[in-house]
Amino acid sequence: MAALADRVRGSGRIAAGLLLNLLVSICIVFLNKWIYVHYGFPNMSLTLVHFVVTWLGLYVCQKLDMFAPKSLPPSKLLLLALSFCGFVVFTNLSLQNNTIGTYQLAKAMTTPVIIVIQTFCYKKTFSTKLQLTLIPITVGVILNSYYDVKFNFLGTVFAALGVLVTSLYQVWVGAKQHELQVNSMQLLYYQAPMSSAMLLVAVPFFEPVFAEGGIFGPWSVSALLMVLLSGVIAFMVNLSIYWIIGNTSPVTYNMFGHFKFCITLFGGYVLFKDPLSINQGLGMLCTLFGILAYTHFKLSEQEGSKSKLVQRP
């Protein structure tokens, strides 16, 4: 009975963690879009708030012994911190200048770009099956963008830059975790304040600071509360992802990611009344099919590799 109770409690914790991640992951997209549309809060300043709140949150977490900080040389993290700034800023600019559907589908191009980077820069090989799944992902994104009535050139540029920098960041994070022997929270704990300092220097060159429309401008109380809430939710997204990866299987994490993908697309069209043509819908289904196929083949290959290691004498 005690063992059964433990399993039930464990399942309950996992369900609660997945539900929290679902809520905050979807909420951060809609809340940021709401802040851009209804308040016009500057993009880089909002990203700076996210970074500062994330660092403060991680500081509290390490004081509560949720993870142990590890001393890291700043020189090893400079490029990573810079790419972190670029990835969040350009992704938010894509959200600001595109419909949620186009923003969400553009993010799906991260997988093909990561494969290209790892193939040509790190000489990593991928199976033909995995490479073929990139075709429906790419075709779906192109279909959606082509038939998006709110398509604009600037939004496309920001989406493309966001995908490129996000892909580089994800590749470098994996490499740095292996090189420095740290987990994602230990890495983010040192990376977040460095990225905050970089943005603090950059913001005055691109956005007003004290004038109207600047981070310290005359904002309403509701706008400031929304921005602060956005920072807290951004931290909770990072924390819940870390917890899910540590407490569930890769299959659970990836399948749950696809569910969030669909809910975010649907919510964007319901909340912001973005128009959706049949061709855009086909593009979304095409991309989703490619993502599911990629996940299936990738996880199958990982399971096959583990089986071979177990069977090896």
N, C-alpha and C positions, 0 to 999 in steps of 0.2 A: 504493500500500500504506500509506503514511504517513497519507493522508487517511482511509482506511478504519479504520486503527487509532485515529485521533483520534475518529471517529464512534462506534466501539465503546466507547472510554473514556468519551465523553460520555454515551452511553446507559446505561452502567454506573453513572455518577455519579447520573444522574436516577433510575434504578431504586433505587439505594441511598437517595437522599433521600426518595423516595416510601415506601419500606419503613420508614425511620426514622420518618417522620411518621405512618404507619399505626400503628406499634407504640406510640409515645408518646401519640398522640391517644386511642387506646382504653385504654391503660394508665392515663392520668390519671383517666379516669372511674371505672374499676373500683377503682383504688387509693384514691381519695378516698372512694368508697362504703365500701370495706373499713375505712378509718380511722374513718369515722363509726359504722359498725355494730359494729366489734370493739373500738375504743378510746375512742370518744366524745370525740375531740379537738374543742375548740370551733371553730366555723365561721370566725368573723372572725379568730381567731388563726392558723388554717391559711392563710387568704387573705393575712394579713400576711407569713407565712413565704414564700409564693409571690412576693409583690411584692419582698421584700428579695433573695431568691435571683435573681429575674429581673434586678433592677438590677445586682447584683454580676456576673452573667453577661454583661450588656451592657457593663459596664465593662471586663471582660476582652476582649470582642470588639472594642471600639474600640481597646484597646491593641495588639491583634493586627492592626489596620488592616482589619477586616472591614467597617467603616463609619466615616464621618467625622462626629463630633458637630458640631452646629450650635447656636450660642447662640440661645436662645429666651426671650422675656419671660415670667416666671412667671404674670403676670396673664392672659395669653392661654390658659393651660393649666389654670387653677383648676377651671373647670366640667368640663373633660374628665377631669381627675384624679378629681374627685368622682364622676362617672358611671362611671368605671373601677372605683372601689371598689364602687359599687352593683351594677354588672353582675356582677362576680365573686362578691360576697357573696350576692346573691339567687339566682344560678344554682347556687351550692354549697348554699344552703339548700333549693332545689328538689330537688337530688340527694339531700340528706340526708332529706327528708320524703316523697319519692315513689319509686315503682319506677323502675328505669332506663329502661323503656319509656316511661312517662309523662313522665319528665324529658327524654328524647331527643325525643319527639314535640312536647312543649311548645316546645322550641327552634325547631322548624320554623315556629312562628307569628311568628318574627322577620321573615321576608320580608313577610307581609301588613302587619304593623305599620309596617315601614319605608316601604312603599308609601303607607300612609295618612298618615304623617308628612310625607313628601316631597310628597304631593299637596296637603295642606291648609296646610302651613307653608312650603313652598318653591315652591309652584305648579308642580311638575314634573308632566308628563303621561306616562301609560303607555298602551300599546295595549290594545284590548279583549281580545285573546288573553291578554296577561299578567294582566289583571285577572280573567279567567275561571279561570285556574289557581289562584287563591286559594280558590275554592270547594271543590275536593277536599282541599286542604291543611287548611282550617278544619274541614270536615266530618269528616275522618279523626281530627283531634286531639280533637274533641268525642266521637266514637264511642268512642275508646280511653279517654278520661277517664270517660265515663259507665259503661262496663262494667268499669272497673278495680276489682277487689274490694278493693284496698288504697287506694282513693280516700279522701282526707281533705281537709277544708276548708283547713287551714293550708298543706298542700303546694300546693294550687291557688293560694292567695294568693301564695306565694313564687314559683311558676312564672310567674304573671301579671306580678308586679313584675319578675322577671328578664327576661321578654320585652320589657317596656316600656323598662326602663333599657338593656338590650343594644341595642335598636333605636335609641334616642337616641344611645348611645355610637357605634355604627357610622356613623350619619349625621354626627355631629359630627367623628369621626376623618377622614372623607373631606373635610369642609369645612376642617378645620384643616390637613390635608396640602396642600390647594390654596392656602389663605391664606398659610401660612408657608413653602411650597415645601420640604417635608421628606418623607423616606420614613418608612415605619412604624417602622423601628428607631431612627431619629433622634428621632422623636416619643416612642416608648416609653422611650427612655433618660432623658428629662427627666420624663416622666409617672410612671414607676414610683416614684422616690423621693418625689415629692409625694404620691402615693396611699398610700405606706407611712407617711409622716408623719401623714396624716389618720387612718388606721386605728390608728396608735399612740396617738393622742389619744382615739379613740372606743372602743377595746377595753375599758378599765377601766370604762366606763359600762354595758356590755352583758354582759361576761363576767368571771369571776374571773381574776386575774393570777397571784398567788403561791399561792392556796389550791388544794385538790384540784380537778382539772378545769380549771385555768387553764394558760396557756401556759408559766408557770414552775413549775407544780405538780410533784408527785412522779410523773413518768411513767416507765414501764419503758424500758429501752434499745431494745427492739424498736419501741415506739411512736415514740420520738424518731427512730430510723432511718427508719421509714416516712414520717414527716412531712417529714424532710429530703429523702428520695428523691422525695416528691411535689413539693417545691419545685423540685428539679433537673429533673424531667420536665416540669413546667409551663413552665419556661424553654425546654426543648428543643422543646416544642410551638410556642411563639412563633418560635423560631429556624428550625425546619424549615418552617413556613408561609411565612415571609419568603423562604427559599431557593427553595421550590417556585414561588412566584409569580414570582420573578425568573428562573427557569430553565426553566419550562414554559409551555404555553399556557393560557388560561382554560378551554378545554374539558377539558384534562387535570386541572386543579385541581378543577373542579366535578364531573366524573365520579368522581374519586377520593374526593371528599367524600361522594358518594352511597354508595360502597362502604363507607366507614367508618361511615356512618349505619346500614347494614344489619348490619354485623359487631357494632357496639355493641349494637344491639337484641337480636340473637341471643345474644351473650355475657352480657347482663344476665339473661336467662331461664335460661341454663345455670348460671352461677356463683352467682346469688343465689336460684335456685329460685322466681322470681316467677311466680305463676299467669298463664296466658294463655288467654282465651276466644276463641271463633271470631269474635265481634263485634270484639274488640280487634284480632285479626289483620286483619280487613277494614278496620278504621280505619287501621292501619299501612300496608296496601297502598294505600289511598285517598290518604293523605298522601304516600307515596313517589311515586305516580303524578303528583300535583300538583307535587311538587318537580322531577321529571324533565321534565314539560311546561314548567314555568316556565324551567328552565335551557335547554331546547331553543329556546324562542321568544326568550329574552333573548340568547343567543349568536347566533342567526340575525339578529336585529335589529342587533347590534353588527357582524357581518360585512357586512351590507347597508350600514350607515353607512360602513364603511371602503372598500367598493367604490365608493360614490358619490364619496368624497373622492379616490380614485385616478383615477377617470374624469373628474373635473372639470378643464377646461383651465386 
